[in-house]
Amino acid sequence: MWSNNINYFTDINYSKAVAASILLLADRPCEAIDILQNLSSPPEYHDAVDYLLSKAYESFNKSSDAIVAIIAAVNKRPGSALYRVKYAEKLLKKGSYNEAVEQYRIATTLVPSESVFHSLIGKILEFKLKDFDSAEQEYTKAIELDGDMLDIDNNALLARILENRHKFKELSNHCEKYGNFEEYYLEEELTKTDNGNYNILKYLRNTCNQAKRKSRILFRKE
């Protein structure tokens, strides 16, 4: 699991940290901040204090303080994918999209098998930075990492970006790998256990069929 377990405390500070975490869950960030700011933890635990403070400040809508705290946690434990992702999320809220992508990219190096990082990067590149070539690469990488497990969300993201850019041959070739999603669509149509999945698969099936037709037309013209 990429959200690595955080080593908190081995002395009395442990119970205080737990109390602060419970206060955060109870939506009482002010009290949590008071406890965390008065912890006398040894240096090796400071990153956990900063992480919890970041969560507390965020709950209290103190975005600037939350960013300062998560940066401190990242600096003290740069190899934590969890801290990198939380920092990226705060950068996104701030509108610092390039910096958020940078943090997610670092997370991909820390946990290379996690496809969700590539999906998140792709969405920022596509919707915020309008870097469609790079977004296409990220969606493709996410799908590759999922392997045999069909990731319909990333497939839909990739299909849409290829369709919008009129890359029908590439889309048609991609669809061929999954039988144009026909089998998955028909199975979901019979059960309809998840309307969200059904609608996505319906879009994928229709888009793939359209891409195949347009790809044949382009081939004949060539």
Buried (B, 14 or more C-beta within 10 A) or exposed (E): EBEBEBEBBEEEBEEBBEBBBEBBEEEBBEBBBEBBEEBEBEEEBBBBBBBBBBBBBBBBEBEEBBBBBBBBBBEBBEEBBBBBBBBBBBBBEEEBBEBBBBBBBBBBEBBEEBBBBBBBBBBBBBEBBEBBEBBBBBBBBBBEBBEEEBBBBBBBBBBBBBBEEEBBBBBBBBBEEBEBBBEBBEEBEEEEEEEEBBEBBBBBBBBBBBBBEBBEEEEEEE
